[in-house]
Amino acid sequence: MAVTESVTGDAPDRGHPHRPRAPGPARSGRQARRAAGSAAPLWLLAPGGLLTVTVIVVPFAVAIVMSVLDLDQYTFRQWLSAPFIGIGNYAEALAETSMPHAIWVSGSTALIATLVALPLGVAAALTTHLPFHGRALIRSLYLVPYVLPAFVVGTMWRIILQPDGVANHGLAQLGIDGGLWLNGPKSYLALIVVQAWSSWPLIYLLTLSGLQGIDDTLHEAAALDGAHWQAKLRYVVLPLLRGPLSLAAIISVLHVFNSFTLPFVLFGVPAPHDVEALPVLTYVESFQNLRFGLSAAMAVISLVLILIPLLVYLRTVRLDTTEATT
């Protein structure tokens, strides 16, 4: 036995039972290939990482630097040597400008428009989920508000909401005086209607994808139990759509909150006070008042406000995933 062990070298040294064997050439080659294989996915992420750094990280870092400088039309050419004022731009944006009002306009518009668009998108998905003659055409028509550019949507609704436009003409047939929709208090309602009209197709798409992911056996089991369509919708469909609907609501809120083109084209600049959205105010401070440092601070604050609901959603999804796996 001792001779066999010494010849083959397979048994450990009896004087050192836990002593590891020195790796041979074959094992070293396998370890090198395994290490190279584990590093391969990191190289695959390099193009996307480089694009992310170029498009997101670098502009965000530049915006932060600009936001702490007293940067305007007089110091823009030598902006690296502009006076450093720290959080002065942030304090001015929140205390001396109409930014709090703009945050309220953007936030309330995003919430109300999403609440209006949510049932519209769900109803549209429910009506086109089951096959019927002409379903492809109906689905294509439902996507028209989504595929149209925001500039086209804003221009179209600007024409509709003119004092002598289609909206007031239709209301006059019902004996209702429409009045001014692009200026004054009614402009806020007009902005909500237009944002909801352009947002509900996205909710429709995500809801439809959720409906197609529901197993048919659940519908069959509910039918065997004698459940009507109202009961199936309440106890089977809607609970399983909680994830897609939450994602659709978050995306819709963020999209409307950060929307610039639609209110810019619809109301122009300077926008009426009732619809002075945060992106439009940031644009005015930057490209009209030429307060580049102040507008950079507004942009950073906007990004922080956008990240809050996004992080809440990601935290909720992670908790749901953890509970499901446990």
C-alpha positions in Angstrom: 0.0 0.0 0.0 2.8 2.4 0.9 4.6 1.5 -2.3 1.4 2.1 -4.4 0.8 5.4 -2.8 4.3 6.6 -3.4 4.2 5.5 -7.0 0.8 6.9 -8.0 1.0 10.0 -5.9 -2.8 9.9 -5.4 -2.9 9.6 -1.6 -2.0 12.5 0.6 1.2 12.5 2.7 0.4 10.6 6.0 2.5 13.0 7.9 0.5 16.0 6.6 -3.1 14.6 5.9 -4.5 18.1 4.9 -1.6 19.2 2.8 -2.9 20.2 -0.7 -1.2 18.8 -3.8 0.7 21.1 -6.0 -1.3 21.8 -9.2 0.0 20.2 -12.3 0.3 21.7 -15.8 -3.1 20.4 -16.8 -4.9 21.8 -13.8 -3.2 25.2 -14.2 -4.5 25.3 -17.8 -8.0 24.5 -16.7 -7.9 27.2 -14.1 -6.7 29.8 -16.6 -9.4 28.9 -19.0 -12.0 29.0 -16.3 -10.8 32.5 -15.2 -10.8 33.7 -18.8 -14.4 32.4 -19.2 -15.6 34.1 -16.1 -14.1 37.4 -17.3 -15.7 37.2 -20.7 -19.1 38.6 -19.7 -17.4 41.7 -18.3 -15.9 42.4 -21.7 -19.4 42.0 -23.2 -20.6 44.8 -20.9 -17.8 47.2 -22.0 -19.7 48.7 -25.0 -22.8 49.4 -23.0 -20.8 50.7 -20.1 -18.9 53.0 -22.3 -22.1 54.3 -23.8 -23.6 54.8 -20.4 -20.6 56.7 -19.2 -20.6 58.9 -22.3 -24.3 59.7 -22.4 -25.3 59.7 -18.8 -22.4 59.9 -16.3 -20.3 62.6 -18.0 -23.3 65.0 -18.7 -24.5 64.5 -15.2 -21.1 65.3 -13.7 -20.9 68.4 -15.9 -24.3 69.5 -14.7 -23.3 69.1 -11.1 -20.2 71.2 -11.7 -22.2 73.9 -13.5 -24.8 73.9 -10.7 -22.2 75.1 -8.1 -20.8 77.9 -10.3 -22.2 81.4 -10.9 -22.4 80.7 -14.6 -24.2 83.1 -16.9 -23.6 84.8 -20.3 -20.7 86.8 -18.9 -18.8 83.9 -17.4 -19.7 81.1 -19.9 -16.6 81.4 -22.0 -14.4 80.9 -19.0 -16.8 78.7 -17.1 -14.2 76.6 -15.4 -12.9 79.8 -13.7 -16.4 81.1 -12.9 -17.1 82.0 -9.2 -17.9 79.1 -7.0 -21.1 79.6 -5.0 -21.8 76.1 -3.7 -25.5 75.6 -3.1 -26.4 79.2 -3.9 -28.1 78.2 -7.2 -30.1 75.5 -5.4 -31.2 77.9 -2.8 -32.1 80.5 -5.4 -34.0 78.0 -7.5 -36.2 76.9 -4.5 -36.6 80.2 -2.8 -36.5 83.0 -5.5 -37.9 81.5 -8.6 -41.2 79.8 -9.5 -39.7 76.4 -9.3 -41.9 75.1 -6.4 -44.9 76.1 -8.5 -43.4 74.4 -11.5 -42.8 71.2 -9.5 -46.4 71.2 -8.3 -47.7 71.7 -11.9 -45.5 68.9 -13.3 -46.2 66.5 -10.4 -50.0 67.1 -10.2 -50.3 66.9 -14.0 -48.3 63.6 -14.0 -50.5 62.0 -11.3 -53.8 63.2 -12.7 -53.0 62.3 -16.3 -51.8 58.8 -15.2 -55.0 58.3 -13.2 -57.0 59.2 -16.2 -55.0 57.1 -18.6 -54.8 54.0 -16.4 -58.4 52.9 -16.8 -58.4 53.8 -20.5 -55.4 51.6 -21.1 -56.8 48.7 -19.1 -60.1 48.9 -20.9 -58.5 49.0 -24.3 -56.3 46.0 -23.4 -59.3 44.0 -22.2 -61.3 44.8 -25.4 -58.5 43.6 -27.7 -57.2 40.7 -25.7 -59.5 38.0 -27.2 -59.4 37.4 -30.9 -62.1 38.9 -33.1 -62.4 40.0 -36.7 -60.5 43.3 -37.3 -58.5 43.1 -34.0 -55.2 43.9 -35.7 -56.7 47.1 -37.2 -58.1 48.2 -33.8 -54.8 47.5 -32.1 -53.0 49.6 -34.7 -55.4 52.5 -34.2 -54.9 52.3 -30.4 -51.2 52.9 -30.9 -51.6 56.1 -33.0 -51.2 58.5 -30.0 -48.1 56.6 -28.9 -46.2 56.5 -32.2 -46.9 60.1 -33.1 -44.0 62.4 -32.2 -44.6 64.8 -29.3 -44.2 67.8 -31.6 -46.9 66.5 -33.9 -49.2 65.8 -30.9 -48.7 69.3 -29.5 -49.3 71.0 -32.8 -52.4 69.0 -33.5 -53.9 69.7 -30.1 -52.9 73.4 -30.4 -55.0 73.6 -33.5 -57.9 71.7 -31.9 -57.9 74.0 -28.8 -57.8 77.3 -30.6 -60.8 79.7 -29.8 -62.3 78.8 -33.1 -61.1 75.2 -33.2 -62.8 71.9 -33.3 -63.1 71.6 -29.5 -65.0 74.9 -29.0 -67.1 74.2 -32.1 -68.2 70.8 -30.7 -68.9 72.3 -27.3 -71.0 75.0 -28.9 -73.2 72.4 -30.5 -74.0 71.2 -26.9 -74.6 74.8 -25.7 -71.3 75.0 -23.8 -69.0 78.0 -24.1 -65.5 76.5 -24.3 -63.6 79.8 -23.9 -59.8 79.9 -23.9 -58.0 76.6 -23.5 -54.4 77.7 -24.2 -54.3 80.5 -21.7 -55.8 81.1 -18.3 -57.1 78.6 -15.7 -58.5 76.2 -18.4 -55.0 75.6 -19.8 -54.2 73.3 -16.8 -57.2 71.1 -17.7 -56.1 71.2 -21.4 -52.6 70.0 -20.4 -54.0 67.1 -18.4 -56.2 66.0 -21.3 -53.4 66.1 -23.8 -50.9 64.3 -21.6 -53.5 61.6 -20.8 -54.3 61.2 -24.5 -50.6 60.7 -25.3 -49.9 58.4 -22.3 -52.7 55.8 -22.3 -51.3 53.7 -25.3 -48.2 52.8 -23.2 -50.4 51.6 -20.4 -52.4 49.7 -23.0 -49.3 47.9 -24.3 -48.0 46.9 -20.8 -51.5 45.7 -19.7 -51.9 43.7 -22.9 -48.5 42.0 -22.4 -49.6 41.2 -18.8 -52.9 39.7 -20.0 -51.1 37.5 -22.5 -48.9 36.2 -19.7 -51.9 34.9 -17.7 -52.2 31.1 -17.9 -55.4 30.0 -19.6 -56.0 27.3 -17.0 -56.8 30.0 -14.5 -59.6 31.3 -16.7 -60.8 27.7 -17.2 -60.7 27.1 -13.4 -62.7 30.2 -12.7 -65.3 29.3 -15.4 -65.7 25.8 -13.9 -66.3 27.4 -10.5 -69.1 29.4 -12.1 -67.4 32.8 -11.9 -68.8 35.5 -14.1 -66.6 38.0 -16.0 -66.8 40.5 -13.2 -65.6 38.0 -10.7 -62.8 36.8 -13.0 -61.7 40.4 -13.6 -61.7 41.2 -9.9 -60.2 38.1 -8.4 -58.1 36.6 -11.3 -57.1 39.2 -13.9 -56.5 42.4 -11.9 -54.4 40.8 -9.1 -52.1 39.2 -11.7 -51.8 42.6 -13.5 -50.5 44.4 -10.4 -46.9 44.2 -11.6 -47.5 45.4 -15.2 -49.9 48.1 -14.0 -47.4 49.4 -11.4 -44.7 49.6 -14.0 -47.0 51.3 -16.4 -48.0 53.9 -13.8 -44.4 54.6 -12.8 -43.3 55.1 -16.4 -46.3 57.3 -17.2 -45.7 59.5 -14.2 -42.0 59.9 -15.0 -42.7 60.5 -18.7 -45.3 63.2 -18.0 -43.3 64.8 -15.2 -40.3 65.1 -17.5 -42.2 66.1 -20.6 -40.9 69.2 -22.3 -41.9 69.0 -26.0 -45.6 68.7 -25.4 -46.2 71.7 -23.1 -43.5 73.7 -25.1 -45.3 73.2 -28.4 -48.8 73.5 -26.9 -48.4 76.7 -25.0 -45.1 78.2 -26.1 -42.8 80.2 -24.0 -43.2 82.0 -21.8 -45.9 79.5 -20.8 -49.0 80.6 -18.9 -48.4 80.5 -15.1 -51.0 77.7 -14.7 -49.0 75.3 -17.0 -45.5 76.4 -16.3 -44.0 72.9 -16.1 -40.6 72.2 -14.6 -38.8 71.3 -17.9 -40.1 74.4 -19.6 -39.0 76.6 -16.7 -35.5 75.0 -16.8 -35.4 75.8 -20.5 -36.4 79.4 -20.0 -33.8 80.0 -17.3 -31.1 78.4 -19.5 -31.8 79.6 -23.1 -33.7 82.8 -22.5 -32.4 84.2 -19.2 -29.0 82.7 -19.8 -28.6 81.6 -16.2 -26.8 78.4 -16.9 -25.7 77.6 -13.4 -29.2 78.1 -12.1 -30.8 76.0 -14.8 -28.2 73.2 -14.1 -29.3 73.3 -10.5 -32.9 73.0 -11.6 -32.0 70.0 -13.8 -30.2 68.2 -10.9 -33.3 68.8 -8.6 -35.5 67.4 -11.4 -33.4 64.3 -11.6 -33.6 63.8 -7.9 -37.4 64.1 -8.0 -37.6 61.6 -10.8 -35.4 59.1 -9.0 -37.6 59.0 -5.9 -40.6 57.1 -7.3 -38.3 55.0 -9.5 -36.3 53.9 -6.4 -39.5 53.2 -4.5 -40.7 51.0 -7.3 -37.4 49.1 -7.7 -37.4 48.6 -3.9 -41.0 47.2 -4.0 -40.2 44.9 -6.9 -37.1 43.5 -5.1 -39.1 42.9 -2.0 -41.8 41.0 -4.0 -39.1 39.0 -5.7 -37.5 38.1 -2.4 -40.8 37.0 -0.9 -41.6 34.9 -3.9 -38.3 33.1 -3.8 -38.5 32.4 -0.1 
